[in-house]
Amino acid sequence: MNVMTVERPGMLSTLQDTGRFGHQQYGVSVNGPMDEWSHRLANALVGNDEDAAVLECTLTGPRVAFAENTLVALCGARMRITANGQPVPQDTAVLLRRGTVLDVGERLQGVRLYLAVRGGFAPEPVLGSRSTNIRAGFGGHEGRALKRGDRVLVGRAARDQPVLPIEKLMVQSGMPVLSAEHVDVAAPGRERGQDAPSENDNASAGSDASASADADADASRAIPAIRVIPGPHWAAFKNAAHERLATLSYTVTQQSDRMGARLQGAALELQAPLELISEATAFGTIQVPPDGQPIVLMADRQSAGGYPKIAYVASADLPLLAQAMPGDALRFTVVTQAQAELAWRDNEDRLCGIRQAAARVLRPAFAASPKHIAEDRGQQTEQVQAHAQLQE
């Protein structure tokens, strides 16, 4: 039984799968990852299904150890990461030796990092999802963020044998197995071939810490314009509001969280007072309360809202918003739905390349036998028993 033991939890570390859908009509939030791209990329790199639960780490990460050899990938925000004191690259599948201490340290750029493990984290699903709903206190690991001493069960992949000789892959500090760079997969907001902040910066953390911090602070504010689609109440706003949204910058405030990104800037004014019946909300909805300061609804958003909706953030650009720090200045550009769909399809093509590469590298070393099929069928029972052992 593979278990992750938490030695230090980080600021806010929660388990998230793709979300809890089908229950919004009952007032249940969807939850799930803030940065869906990084969540899916991390899962793809270790050969998981997209819905596998990963660990979302905010601002500072955890220090953890695994009971068994574990294939991991860390994607999203740039952080200083080590395994037994040695630098670990990001956007790469890395095989860690049993007992290796993985330490996700200080933030360099971005806000949220995603730690995926081969087989996914395996808490008991609630309403069909393993995502953590902190406000309601259910899902994930006991309905809360991780804390010191927690032991989190890791699932067993149905086909968990890398095709490469495992003894050659295992090193004390972890060794790359598959890198996103090998298939030229750029993060959202970057063109193919344009370098992301290098994970190799981790290796020079000591001597260049001060200069690196300054450079990363500047880079974190160089956020590409976020594409938005006019919302259902676009025409109810003044033309000046349309122009402001498309040309002026808005600052992410300290009140932003997983529920919504609260922005500050020029007020977006309605042509006349507008009374609305509360209706369903979507990830990326830009709603405008009476003070005119926009709020972008995020992963933990309420299931319904009654403020006017001036626009929606294009799905392809939601990861940019999820990685924005309080104090960062955001710019928006208005696009058509067709343009937003093209951007989304481009991201899907990139992830498809990663999944295909992972399938080649992580394909089973041997054909499935009746014994292995029986083991896969018994996996759910095994995990239930493991949960019972952890609770004892």
Secondary structure, 3 states (H helix, E strand, C coil): CCEEEEEECCCEEEEECCCCCCCHHHCCCCCCCCCHHHHHHHHHHCCCCCCCEEEEEECCCCEEEECCCEEEEEEEEEEEEEECCEECCCCEEEEECCCCEEEEEEEEEEEEEEEEECCCECCCCECCECCCECCCCECCECCECCCCCCEEEECCCCCCCCCCCHHHHCECCCEEEEEHHHHCCCCCCCCCCCCCCCHHHHHHCCCCHHHHHHHHHHHHCCCCCEEEEECCCHHHECHHHHHHHHHCEEEECCCCCCCEEEEECCCCCECCCCCCCCEECCCCEEECCCCCCCEEECCCCCCEECCCEEEEECHHHHHHHHCCCCCCEEEEEECCHHHHHHHHHHHHHHHHHHHHHHHHHCCCCCCCCHHHHHHHHCHHHHHHHHHHHHHC
